[in-house]
């Protein structure tokens, strides 16, 4: 079983690594520009393995729940960093069941609004223990190791420099709260410009017309005068 898992992991990890630049961030700043108590950001490959069940077709309901949670996690943390990778074991005695399960997983991903799914199968050497694998790339923030205030003398500061723990708690809180740690690496790439809308606005501007979007009566609103 360990051999099959190694084959699956190597295949999926190599594919995810090849796609890791998808929707990346623009690196900015240098080491000298960064503040002390820096938050470390690491890239992780999230992997879910689903074993075949010879007693039923497709994926068992309990495994479908695991896949559902995994797809939801991908939508929240990995969507902008690459595709959701689906990998089936080639040569498996449960090939038919896995194909059916793959379609179930694709349908579930579609229900969650996930369309960026890539197929990357691997050779199972006929092992019945080789699993179906789902994987994606995500980022994780590691907070700084803040020194205890009990070890710092706050009453003695002859140089008037910031204390060693200054700002560390803020950085640690940021690492715990940030939705996508990749944002700490730099700015996000801008979405493509809407050239048709831009051309329309410029045409109206040059003609001296209003460039504001027209609204219907149902979209109008007024400030309440109940309390003055």
C-alpha positions as CSV (number, residue, x, y, z in Angstrom):
1,X,0.0,0.0,0.0
2,X,2.9,2.4,0.8
3,X,4.3,1.7,-2.7
4,X,1.1,2.7,-4.4
5,X,0.8,5.8,-2.2
6,X,4.3,6.8,-3.2
7,X,3.5,6.4,-6.9
8,X,0.3,8.5,-6.5
9,X,2.1,11.2,-4.5
10,X,5.0,11.5,-6.9
11,X,2.7,11.8,-9.9
12,X,0.3,14.3,-8.3
13,X,3.1,16.4,-6.7
14,X,5.0,16.7,-9.9
15,X,1.8,17.8,-11.7
16,X,0.9,20.3,-9.0
17,X,4.5,21.7,-9.0
18,X,4.3,22.2,-12.7
19,X,1.1,24.3,-12.3
20,X,2.2,26.2,-9.2
21,X,2.7,29.4,-11.1
22,X,-0.9,29.5,-12.1
23,X,-2.5,32.7,-10.8
24,X,0.6,33.6,-8.7
25,X,1.6,36.7,-7.0
26,X,4.0,39.5,-8.0
27,X,7.0,39.4,-5.6
28,X,7.7,42.8,-4.2
29,X,10.3,44.3,-1.8
30,X,13.5,42.9,-0.6
31,X,14.8,41.3,2.6
32,X,15.9,44.8,3.8
33,X,12.4,46.2,3.3
34,X,10.7,43.6,5.5
35,X,9.9,44.3,9.1
36,X,11.2,42.3,12.0
37,X,9.2,39.3,13.2
38,X,8.6,38.3,9.6
39,X,5.8,35.8,8.9
40,X,7.1,32.8,7.0
41,X,4.9,31.7,4.1
42,X,5.3,28.1,2.8
43,X,3.7,26.3,-0.1
44,X,1.9,23.1,0.7
45,X,0.4,20.4,-1.5
46,X,-2.9,19.2,-0.1
47,X,-3.7,15.6,-0.9
48,X,-6.8,13.4,-0.4
49,X,-6.6,9.7,-1.1
50,X,-9.8,7.7,-1.8
51,X,-9.6,3.9,-1.7
52,X,-11.8,1.6,-3.8
53,X,-14.6,-0.4,-2.3
54,X,-15.1,-3.6,-4.2
55,X,-18.6,-4.0,-2.7
56,X,-20.2,-1.0,-4.4
57,X,-20.0,1.1,-7.6
58,X,-18.6,4.5,-7.5
59,X,-17.5,6.3,-4.4
60,X,-19.1,5.4,-1.0
61,X,-21.2,8.1,0.6
62,X,-18.7,8.6,3.5
63,X,-15.9,9.3,1.0
64,X,-18.1,11.6,-1.0
65,X,-18.4,13.7,2.1
66,X,-14.6,13.8,2.4
67,X,-14.3,14.9,-1.2
68,X,-16.9,17.6,-0.7
69,X,-14.9,19.1,2.2
70,X,-11.7,18.9,0.1
71,X,-13.3,20.7,-2.8
72,X,-14.7,23.4,-0.5
73,X,-11.2,23.8,1.0
74,X,-9.7,24.1,-2.6
75,X,-12.3,26.7,-3.4
76,X,-11.3,28.7,-0.3
77,X,-7.5,28.4,-0.3
78,X,-6.2,26.9,-3.6
79,X,-8.4,28.2,-6.4
80,X,-6.1,31.1,-7.4
81,X,-2.9,29.0,-7.1
82,X,-3.6,26.3,-9.7
83,X,-6.0,23.6,-10.8
84,X,-7.7,20.9,-8.7
85,X,-5.8,17.8,-9.8
86,X,-7.6,14.5,-10.2
87,X,-5.4,11.4,-10.5
88,X,-6.6,7.8,-11.1
89,X,-4.5,4.6,-10.9
90,X,-3.9,3.1,-14.3
91,X,-4.1,-0.7,-14.4
92,X,-6.0,-0.9,-11.2
93,X,-8.5,-3.9,-10.9
94,X,-11.0,-1.2,-9.8
95,X,-10.6,1.0,-12.9
96,X,-14.3,1.0,-13.7
97,X,-15.2,2.0,-10.2
98,X,-12.6,4.8,-10.2
99,X,-13.8,6.2,-13.5
100,X,-17.3,6.3,-12.1
101,X,-16.0,7.9,-8.9
102,X,-14.0,10.4,-11.0
103,X,-17.2,11.5,-12.7
104,X,-18.9,11.9,-9.3
105,X,-16.1,14.1,-8.1
106,X,-16.2,16.2,-11.3
107,X,-20.0,16.7,-10.9
108,X,-19.5,17.7,-7.2
109,X,-16.8,20.2,-8.2
110,X,-19.1,21.7,-10.8
111,X,-21.8,22.1,-8.1
112,X,-19.3,24.1,-6.1
113,X,-18.5,26.3,-9.1
114,X,-15.0,24.7,-9.6
115,X,-14.2,24.2,-13.3
116,X,-10.4,24.2,-13.2
117,X,-9.9,20.5,-12.8
118,X,-6.9,18.7,-14.4
119,X,-6.6,15.0,-14.9
120,X,-3.1,13.4,-14.2
121,X,-3.3,9.6,-13.9
122,X,-0.4,7.4,-12.7
123,X,0.7,3.8,-13.1
124,X,-0.5,1.6,-10.3
125,X,1.3,-1.6,-11.5
126,X,-2.0,-3.4,-11.0
127,X,-2.0,-2.8,-7.2
128,X,-5.6,-3.1,-5.8
129,X,-4.5,-0.7,-3.0
130,X,-3.7,2.2,-5.3
131,X,-6.1,5.1,-4.5
132,X,-7.8,7.8,-6.4
133,X,-6.0,11.1,-5.5
134,X,-7.2,14.7,-5.4
135,X,-4.6,17.4,-4.8
136,X,-4.1,21.2,-5.0
137,X,-1.5,23.8,-4.0
138,X,-2.1,26.1,-1.1
139,X,-0.1,28.5,1.1
140,X,0.4,28.4,4.9
141,X,1.5,31.2,7.2
142,X,3.9,30.4,10.0
143,X,3.8,33.1,12.8
144,X,6.9,34.4,14.3
145,X,8.1,33.0,17.6
146,X,7.4,35.9,20.0
147,X,9.6,36.3,23.0
148,X,7.9,36.2,26.4
149,X,7.4,39.7,27.9
150,X,8.5,38.1,31.2
151,X,12.1,37.9,29.8
152,X,12.2,41.6,28.8
153,X,12.9,44.5,31.1
154,X,10.4,47.2,30.0
155,X,11.8,49.6,32.6
156,X,15.3,49.7,31.2
157,X,15.9,51.1,27.7
158,X,19.0,53.2,27.6
159,X,19.1,53.4,23.8
160,X,15.4,54.1,23.4
161,X,15.2,51.3,20.8
162,X,12.0,49.2,20.3
163,X,11.7,46.2,22.6
164,X,12.5,42.8,21.1
165,X,8.8,41.8,21.2
166,X,7.6,45.1,19.7
167,X,5.0,44.3,16.9
168,X,5.4,40.6,17.3
169,X,1.9,39.9,18.6
170,X,0.5,41.9,15.7
171,X,2.4,39.8,13.2
172,X,1.3,36.6,14.9
173,X,-2.3,37.7,14.8
174,X,-2.0,38.6,11.1
175,X,-0.6,35.1,10.3
176,X,-3.6,33.5,12.1
177,X,-6.3,35.7,10.5
178,X,-5.2,36.2,6.9
179,X,-7.4,34.4,4.4
180,X,-4.7,33.7,1.8
181,X,-1.1,33.7,3.1
182,X,0.1,34.1,-0.5
183,X,-0.9,37.8,-0.2
184,X,2.0,38.3,2.2
185,X,4.4,37.4,-0.7
186,X,3.4,40.4,-2.8
187,X,0.5,42.0,-4.7
188,X,-2.0,40.0,-6.7
189,X,-1.9,40.2,-10.5
190,X,-4.5,42.5,-11.9
191,X,-7.5,41.1,-13.7
192,X,-7.6,41.7,-17.5
193,X,-9.1,45.1,-18.4
194,X,-12.6,45.4,-19.8
195,X,-11.6,46.9,-23.1
196,X,-15.2,47.2,-24.4
197,X,-16.3,49.1,-21.4
198,X,-13.2,51.3,-21.4
199,X,-13.8,52.2,-25.1
200,X,-17.4,53.0,-24.4
201,X,-16.5,55.4,-21.5
202,X,-13.8,57.1,-23.6
203,X,-16.2,57.6,-26.5
204,X,-18.8,59.2,-24.2
205,X,-16.2,61.3,-22.5
206,X,-14.9,62.7,-25.7
207,X,-18.4,63.5,-26.9
208,X,-19.2,65.3,-23.6
209,X,-21.8,62.8,-22.5
210,X,-22.2,61.3,-19.1
211,X,-20.1,58.2,-18.5
212,X,-22.1,57.0,-15.5
213,X,-24.0,53.7,-15.8
214,X,-27.7,54.3,-16.5
215,X,-30.0,52.9,-13.8
216,X,-33.7,52.0,-13.9
217,X,-36.3,53.3,-11.6
218,X,-36.2,50.1,-9.5
219,X,-32.5,50.8,-8.8
220,X,-33.0,54.3,-7.5
221,X,-32.7,55.0,-3.8
222,X,-33.1,57.8,-1.3
223,X,-31.7,58.6,2.2
224,X,-34.2,58.0,4.9
225,X,-35.7,61.1,6.6
226,X,-37.2,59.3,9.5
227,X,-34.5,60.6,11.9
228,X,-33.1,64.1,11.3
